[in-house]
Amino acid sequence: MGLFLDMREVRGWVGQMARGRKVLNLFAHTCSLGVSATLGGATRVLNLDVSKTYLEWGKANYGLNDLAVDPHDFVFGEAFDWLGRFARRRERFDMVIVDPPSFSSTPFSVVRDYARLVEAAAQALGPGGILLAATNHASTSGQRFEAWLDHGLSDARRHGHLLQQWQEPAADFPVPPGRDPYLKVRALALD
Ligand SMILES: C[S@@+](CC[C@H](N)C(=O)[O-])C[C@H]1O[C@@H](n2cnc3c(N)ncnc32)[C@H](O)[C@@H]1O
């Protein structure tokens, strides 16, 4: 329920990469990436969103996939607030997913806050951890998005190398001639 169809390939990749990893799924929405990670053998998946309604959908999606629902894995809260808590507790993850909304009722702004989000997410990743960063902000170019990733990693004093990247799947969402893809997703392995 409540799937972003253009993230299908990313869900498949998360399922392949999750085995043995502790995953933080920020901006979890209906927890579809959390479902993929759990099905893929993650040791733990923490889904976090500011919407209790979407988290309830997420629990339903776990149920539809015959996955056990542990209420502790569905956290109602704001991403920066929780990243701050994890930093204070020195809690680290092996994969952190950031997929904030392009337009939000919360004060989060993609253009203003993405680099800071990457910085905070990188601090929640242990050595060898994977940062999966996405945006469907149409007026942001791939180059600008990558500059935010570089900036955030540099502020966190971390380095990352690109593992994989995606745009909207051509079969279902062909990019009109002369236009850039709206979806930009990058998976980075941090040192
Ligand atoms: C683009 S959707 C995420 C899609 C999801 N990754 C997926 O593939 O299904 C953005 C989500 O971020 C949540 N959100 C918005 N602002 C937030 C914030 N500051 N902290 C945490 N979640 C937030 C919204 O409720 C929404 O569910």
The ligand as an SDF file (V2000), in Angstrom:
LIG
                    3D

 27 29  0  0  0  0  0  0  0  0999 V2000
    9.0180   11.0770   -0.2730 C   0  0  0  0  0  0  0  0  0  0  0  0
    8.2310   10.3160    1.1190 S   0  0  0  0  0  0  0  0  0  0  0  0
    9.3560    8.9940    1.3880 C   0  0  0  0  0  0  0  0  0  0  0  0
    9.1220    7.8130    0.4760 C   0  0  0  0  0  0  0  0  0  0  0  0
    9.7080    6.5080    0.9390 C   0  0  0  0  0  0  0  0  0  0  0  0
   11.1600    6.5800    1.0540 N   0  0  0  0  0  0  0  0  0  0  0  0
    9.3100    5.3760    0.0050 C   0  0  0  0  0  0  0  0  0  0  0  0
   10.1000    5.0020   -0.8810 O   0  0  0  0  0  0  0  0  0  0  0  0
    8.1690    4.9250    0.1420 O   0  0  0  0  0  0  0  0  0  0  0  0
    8.6160   11.4690    2.4130 C   0  0  0  0  0  0  0  0  0  0  0  0
    8.1330   11.0900    3.8310 C   0  0  0  0  0  0  0  0  0  0  0  0
    8.8150   11.9510    4.7400 O   0  0  0  0  0  0  0  0  0  0  0  0
    7.9690   12.2460    5.8400 C   0  0  0  0  0  0  0  0  0  0  0  0
    8.5400   13.4700    6.4500 N   0  0  0  0  0  0  0  0  0  0  0  0
    8.4150   14.7640    6.0360 C   0  0  0  0  0  0  0  0  0  0  0  0
    9.1720   15.5800    6.7910 N   0  0  0  0  0  0  0  0  0  0  0  0
    9.7980   14.7940    7.7120 C   0  0  0  0  0  0  0  0  0  0  0  0
   10.7280   15.0510    8.7490 C   0  0  0  0  0  0  0  0  0  0  0  0
   11.1750   16.2980    8.9850 N   0  0  0  0  0  0  0  0  0  0  0  0
   11.1800   14.0030    9.4870 N   0  0  0  0  0  0  0  0  0  0  0  0
   10.7420   12.7320    9.2440 C   0  0  0  0  0  0  0  0  0  0  0  0
    9.8550   12.4190    8.2690 N   0  0  0  0  0  0  0  0  0  0  0  0
    9.3970   13.4430    7.5020 C   0  0  0  0  0  0  0  0  0  0  0  0
    6.5870   12.3890    5.2270 C   0  0  0  0  0  0  0  0  0  0  0  0
    5.5780   12.1300    6.1750 O   0  0  0  0  0  0  0  0  0  0  0  0
    6.6360   11.3110    4.1130 C   0  0  0  0  0  0  0  0  0  0  0  0
    6.0770   10.0990    4.5600 O   0  0  0  0  0  0  0  0  0  0  0  0
  1  2  1  0
  2  3  1  0
  2 10  1  0
  3  4  1  0
  4  5  1  0
  5  6  1  0
  5  7  1  0
  7  8  2  0
  7  9  1  0
 10 11  1  0
 11 12  1  0
 11 26  1  0
 12 13  1  0
 13 14  1  0
 13 24  1  0
 14 15  1  0
 14 23  1  0
 15 16  2  0
 16 17  1  0
 17 18  1  0
 17 23  2  0
 18 19  1  0
 18 20  2  0
 20 21  1  0
 21 22  2  0
 22 23  1  0
 24 25  1  0
 24 26  1  0
 26 27  1  0
M  CHG  2   2   1   9  -1
M  END
$$$$
